[in-house]
Amino acid sequence: MEIKHNDNGEKGAFYIEVNGKSVAEMTYVWAGTDRIIIDHTGVGEILKGKGAGKLMLAEAVKFARSKGIKIVPLCPFAKSVFDKTPEYNDVL
């Protein structure tokens, strides 16, 4: 699964396309210049149970590390993965 990313400086998303159509996305908003707030994760039926959400979160963590920023996981899915993945604590 290829994770794509867009960011307009105010908000952004990590997403997965199948046949040119977005079927999974994790959205965020910027909170200042040093933090993003993940506010939603949605995965379509075609990818349910295939780890798409975790892959998108891994990309978000990689993005945060590369930018030296923190993540606030307001989305319940993202929060649950952070709670179970101590190696992501450096971006909290």
Secondary structure as a PSIPRED ss2 file (coil, helix, strand):
# PSIPRED VFORMAT (PSIPRED V4.0)

   1 M C   1.000  0.000  0.000
   2 E C   1.000  0.000  0.000
   3 I C   1.000  0.000  0.000
   4 K E   0.000  0.000  1.000
   5 H E   0.000  0.000  1.000
   6 N E   0.000  0.000  1.000
   7 D E   0.000  0.000  1.000
   8 N C   1.000  0.000  0.000
   9 G C   1.000  0.000  0.000
  10 E C   1.000  0.000  0.000
  11 K E   0.000  0.000  1.000
  12 G E   0.000  0.000  1.000
  13 A E   0.000  0.000  1.000
  14 F E   0.000  0.000  1.000
  15 Y E   0.000  0.000  1.000
  16 I E   0.000  0.000  1.000
  17 E E   0.000  0.000  1.000
  18 V E   0.000  0.000  1.000
  19 N C   1.000  0.000  0.000
  20 G C   1.000  0.000  0.000
  21 K E   0.000  0.000  1.000
  22 S E   0.000  0.000  1.000
  23 V E   0.000  0.000  1.000
  24 A E   0.000  0.000  1.000
  25 E E   0.000  0.000  1.000
  26 M E   0.000  0.000  1.000
  27 T E   0.000  0.000  1.000
  28 Y E   0.000  0.000  1.000
  29 V E   0.000  0.000  1.000
  30 W E   0.000  0.000  1.000
  31 A C   1.000  0.000  0.000
  32 G C   1.000  0.000  0.000
  33 T C   1.000  0.000  0.000
  34 D C   1.000  0.000  0.000
  35 R E   0.000  0.000  1.000
  36 I E   0.000  0.000  1.000
  37 I E   0.000  0.000  1.000
  38 I E   0.000  0.000  1.000
  39 D E   0.000  0.000  1.000
  40 H E   0.000  0.000  1.000
  41 T E   0.000  0.000  1.000
  42 G E   0.000  0.000  1.000
  43 V E   0.000  0.000  1.000
  44 G C   1.000  0.000  0.000
  45 E H   0.000  1.000  0.000
  46 I H   0.000  1.000  0.000
  47 L H   0.000  1.000  0.000
  48 K C   1.000  0.000  0.000
  49 G C   1.000  0.000  0.000
  50 K C   1.000  0.000  0.000
  51 G C   1.000  0.000  0.000
  52 A H   0.000  1.000  0.000
  53 G H   0.000  1.000  0.000
  54 K H   0.000  1.000  0.000
  55 L H   0.000  1.000  0.000
  56 M H   0.000  1.000  0.000
  57 L H   0.000  1.000  0.000
  58 A H   0.000  1.000  0.000
  59 E H   0.000  1.000  0.000
  60 A H   0.000  1.000  0.000
  61 V H   0.000  1.000  0.000
  62 K H   0.000  1.000  0.000
  63 F H   0.000  1.000  0.000
  64 A H   0.000  1.000  0.000
  65 R H   0.000  1.000  0.000
  66 S H   0.000  1.000  0.000
  67 K H   0.000  1.000  0.000
  68 G C   1.000  0.000  0.000
  69 I C   1.000  0.000  0.000
  70 K E   0.000  0.000  1.000
  71 I E   0.000  0.000  1.000
  72 V E   0.000  0.000  1.000
  73 P E   0.000  0.000  1.000
  74 L C   1.000  0.000  0.000
  75 C C   1.000  0.000  0.000
  76 P H   0.000  1.000  0.000
  77 F H   0.000  1.000  0.000
  78 A H   0.000  1.000  0.000
  79 K H   0.000  1.000  0.000
  80 S H   0.000  1.000  0.000
  81 V H   0.000  1.000  0.000
  82 F H   0.000  1.000  0.000
  83 D H   0.000  1.000  0.000
  84 K H   0.000  1.000  0.000
  85 T C   1.000  0.000  0.000
  86 P H   0.000  1.000  0.000
  87 E H   0.000  1.000  0.000
  88 Y H   0.000  1.000  0.000
  89 N H   0.000  1.000  0.000
  90 D H   0.000  1.000  0.000
  91 V H   0.000  1.000  0.000
  92 L C   1.000  0.000  0.000
